[in-house]
């Protein structure tokens, strides 16, 4: 019998690109701010498009969300600033407590904590997740012994000056060897945290210079996140219609050539740009029916840049390696067999939907992509439009996941490697 890498998916290159372009060009004009009417319209269109694939069962699940993160983060930044000013005015205890509260709130937001402040002060809204089920071997769901969840997100981000890539591009043009040494970007959330820490040190030591530094750094961080709040939502062709389009192509590939004994769930989450509200709700709702010993998660997030990348870990505050390194090794091995260039060793300082299933104990892998200057192409910028998408990278991502699904190692009772 031919291996999957020799056999390949049923769709040729032209058919795959046709599907990818259809999805991206249809959804990009919709203003898909998390929890918006446009996000809901995108979910409904995607559900209908997936239903066009015979035998694929699709459900829409409404979930709670609390809207985009900039309003809450701006408020926390102002709280930290008020702490610094209080210390400078001689109210050291009050200022220290305010800075400590702001620090805790930022960690809770950025690092996917229980979101106590967000739930307390923000209006509850609704987002929509799309779940498409491809049963094992074309049969009934009960025959599926193992499950692969391939997920992406269909909402789009807001832009802001923080995402400008000009300096990074110029550095690459003048000294490309410098950027080649780094596989972990600077932790942007530590701008706000650093201001709070400086204020706390000032409150404890009485050294006013730390409070001045805290105020300056805190002002910079607060201005940056407020700028995102006031700006437009971009089309998000790369982030993340690239991943959504790959899901649609995968649906066709796997219906034509299903994997015996493997149920594949294609999940497009809403509200990723709120910092993971959609996937948090999905995992919470389905955790009881998805056994971590028999379920793996593979995230497709921003896969439309020239170079595909396999993330190893992420952490806006504290770095967390994804659960199940065997899955990342499998993805890298299958990419090599297919001749798909896949870079490894990268760690993200922004949060992705991958961290939620990883924390729940599921083997997790995340495919992303980058430019030569080590940034996702047009990331959170108005230039993130369909014309600037690298469709070859998106097609490679879809083919790679198809191959991984066929190569997923399982015991006779459906258990995955530990």
N, C-alpha and C positions, 0 to 999 in steps of 0.2 A: 504494500500500500504506500502511496506517495505521502511524504510528510506535508504538513500544511504549508511550510515555506516553499515546497516544490509545487504544490497544487495551487495555492493562492486563492484569494476570494473570487467570487463569481463575477464581480463587477470589474470592468476594465478601467483604465485610467480616465478615459473620457466620461464614462458613466459616473464615476466617483466625483469628478470635478463638477459635473452637471448638478448632482445632488447638493454638494457643498455650496455652490454659488446660489442655487435656489433658496436654500435656507438663510444664508447670510444676507443676500440682497433683499429678501422679503422682510426680515425682522429688523434689519439695521435702521430703517427710517422710523420705527416706533420708538418713542421716548420711554425707555424701560427703566426709569428710576424705581428702586425697590418699593413695593407696595402700591405702585401707581396703576392707573387704568391701562397704560401701555405695557407694563410688565404682565398684567393679566391677559391682555390680548395676545401677547407673544406666547404665553403658556397655552392658551386655547388653540392658536394656530398650530403650534408644535404638536399638540395632542392629536389634532385632526390629520396632520401630515404623517405622523407615526401610524395612525390607524389605517392609512392607505397601504401599508405593508401587510399583506395577508397573514393572518394568524397571530399578529402582535396585539396583545391586550393592553389597553391604555387607561389609566385612571388619573384624575386630577384630585389633588388633596389640598384643601385650604388649611393654612396654618397661621398662628399668631406671629406677628413681628412688631417691632417698635420703631420702624423707620430707619433712615440713614444715620450713620454714626457722627457726622460733624456737629449737629446741634448739641448732643450730649458732651462730646469732647471739647467743644468750645466753652461750654459752661464749666467743665472741670478745669480748663485752662484759666478761666477768669477766677475760679475759686483759689487756684494756686497763686495767681497774681495778688489777690486780696491778702493771702497769707504773707507774702513777701512785703507788701506795703504795711501790714500790721506790725511786722517785726521792725521795720524801719521807723515806725511811729512809736516804738517802745513797748508795744503789746506783744511780747515775745511768746508767751504761753498761747494766746489766741492765734497768733500767726503760725506757730508751729503746728497747732491742731488743724488749722485750715489747710496747711500744706500737706499734712499727713493724710487728711481726708481726700484731697485732690490726688495724691499719689495712689492711694488705694483704689480710687475710682478709675483712674487711667489704667491701672493694671487689670482691673475687672473688665473694662471695656476691650482693651487691646489684646489681652491674653485669653479671651473667651472664658471668663469666669462666670459666676452665677448671674451676672447682670442685675444686681440689686438696684442700683441707681436708675438704670434705664427703665426697668419695670415700674419703679416708683414714680418717676416724674414724666415719662413719655406716654403719649396716647397709644393705646393698643390698636394696631392695624392688621391687615390681612395680606398674606402672600400666597402664592400658588406653586406647588411642586407637581411636576409631571412624571409619572412612573409608567414605563413600558416594560412588559414582561414577555420574554422569549423563552418558552418552556424547553426543557431538555429534549434534544433529539427530535423536535417537532411533535412530541407527544403531550401528555397531560402533565400538569404541574407536579402531581404526586410522584412522578418518576424522577424528578430532579433531586439528586443527592447532595449536590454542592451548589453554591450560588456565587456568582461574580456580579458585583454592583459597579457599573461604569457610570460615573456621574459628572455633570458639568453644571453651569448655572446660566440662566437666560436673562438676568437683570444686567444693567449697565452702570458704570461708575460716573461720578462727577469729576470734572477736571479741576485744575488749580496750578498755581505757580510751582508748587512743591514737586510736580511731576515733570518739569522741564528737563530735557536730556541734553541740552546744549553743552554744558561743561563736560559731561561724561563723554560725549562724542568728540569734543576737541581734545580731551586727554587721550582718547584712543588714537586719534589721527596723528598726534605728536609723539606719543610714547605707548604704543599698543602693548608692549611687554609689561608695563605697570599693571594694567587691568587684568592681564592673563594670570597674575598671581593671586587674584582675589576671587573666591567663589561664594563669599558671604557678604552681602551689602551692609552698609552702615545701618544701625538700628534707629530709624527715624522717630519711633515712639519715645526713645530715650531723651529727646529734646524736652518734652514736657516733664518726664520723670526727673531729668537732671535739674530742672528749675525747682521742682518741689524738694528734692534732696538738699540742694544748696540752702534753701530757706529753713529746712529742718535743722541743718547744721548751725546756721546762724542763730536760730532760736535757742539751741542748746548751749552754744559757746559764747553768745553775745557779740560775735564778730560781724559787724554790719556789712562788711564786704561780701560775705556769702549771700546775704539777703539782696544786695544790689545785683549780684550775678544771677540769683534766682529770678529776680524781677525781669532782667534783660532776656535771659534764656526762655522764661515762661512767656514773655510777650512775643518772642519770635515763634514759639510753638503754637500759641493761641492764634496769632495772625495767620499762620499757615493753614490751620484747620478751618478757621473762619472763612478764609479765601475759597476753600473747597466748598463750604456750605453755600456760598453766594453764587457759585458758578454753575454752568449748564451741565446736563447729563450728555455724555458723548454717545456716539452710535455704537461703540463697543463691538466692532467687527472681530477684533482679535480677542478682547476681553469682554465677553467670552462666547460670542457667536461661533468662533472657531471650534470650541468644544461641543457646542450644541449641534453644529452641522455634522461633526464627526459621529455623534450619537445616531443621527438619522441615517448616515451611510452604514454604520454598523448594524442597524436594524435590518437593512436589506441583506447585507453580507451574511448575517447569522441566520436569517430565515432561509436563505438559499443553501446554507451549509451549517446547520445547527451542531452543537457539541453534545453527544450522548452523555446523559447523566449530569449535565450542567445547566442550571437555570441562570439566565442572564437578565439582570434588571438594568434598564437604561433609565437613569434618573436625572432629570433636569430640575435643579432647585431654583427657587426664587430667593431674593433677599440675601444673596452672598455679600453684596456691597454694604449691607448693614453690619458686617462682620459675622457672617455665618448663621443668621437666623433660620434660613430655609433648611439647611442640612442638619442643624441641631434638632429641628422639629422632626425631620424625616427619621433620623436615628432614634430619637425618643419614641416615636410612634411604632417603629418596626423592630426595635431591638429584641422584643420577646419572640419574634418569629425568625430572626436571622441569627443563627448559632455562630458565634465567633470561630468555633473550631471548623466550620464548614463554609464560611463566607469570607470573601476578600473584596476590598474596595479599590477601584482604580479611578483616579480623578483626572479629567482632561480640562486644564485651565490655561487659556491663553497659549494655544499651540500653533498660532499662525505667524510666528517670527521665523527667520531663516534657519535657526539651529534648534533642534529639539533637545530638551534637557530633562533628566530624571532627578527630581528633588530627593534629597536624603532626609531632610528635616526642615522644621520651620520654628520660628519663635520671635514674635515682636518684642517680648521681654526676656524670656528664658528659652533657649533653644531646646526643642524636643525632637528626637529621632523618631521616625514613623515606626509603628509596630510591624513586625514581620519582615525583616530584611530579606528573607528568601524570595519575597515577591518582587522586590526591586532587582535582585540578582536575575530572576527569571526574565523580567522585562528587558534588561540589558543583554542577556544571552540571546533572546529572540530577535532583538534589534540587530545584533551582529550577524545572526544567521540570514536575516532579510537584507543585509547591506544598508541598513538605515543608520546614519550617523546619530549617535545619542551620547551626549555629554553627561558625565556623572560628577558627584562630589559637591554639588551645589546645595546651599541651604538658604531658605527664604527668611527675610525679616518682616515680610508682610504675612498676615494670616491668610490661609486658604481653606477651602472646604475639607481638605484632607485631614486636618488635625482632629476633627470631631470623631470620625470612625476610628482613627488611630487611638484616641484616648479611650474609646469604648472597647478596645481589645481586638479590633479587626486588623488583619494584615492589610497594609495600605501602601499604595504607590501613587505618585503624582507625576504626570507628564506636563511640562510647561515648555516654553521656548524663549530664545533670546536672540538679540542682534550681536554683531561683532563687538559692540561696546558694553556687553553684559547687562543689557536692559531688555525687557519685553518690548517689541516693536510698538511704538505709538501708545504706550501704556498710559491710560487715563488722559489721553490728549484728544483734542478735536480732530486730529488727523487719523484717528482709529476708525477708518471707513473701509468698506469692502474693496475699494480699488487698491488699498495698501496692504491687503492680506496676502500672505504667502500660502497659496492653496496647496502647493506641493507638500509643505510641512504638515498641513492639516490632513491631507490624504495619507501621508506616512504614519501619522498618529493613529488614524482609523485602522489602517492595515496592521499596524503593530499590535493594537489591542485585540483585533480579530485573531491574530496568530497566538497571542498570549492565552486567549480563551481556549483555544484548541490544545495548547501545550500545558495547561494548568495541571500540576501533579495532584493526584487524589488517591486515597486508599479505596479499597472495595466498598467501604461503608460511607464514602463521601468526605472523609476528613481531609483537611488540607495540612501542609507542613506546619509545624509549630515554630 
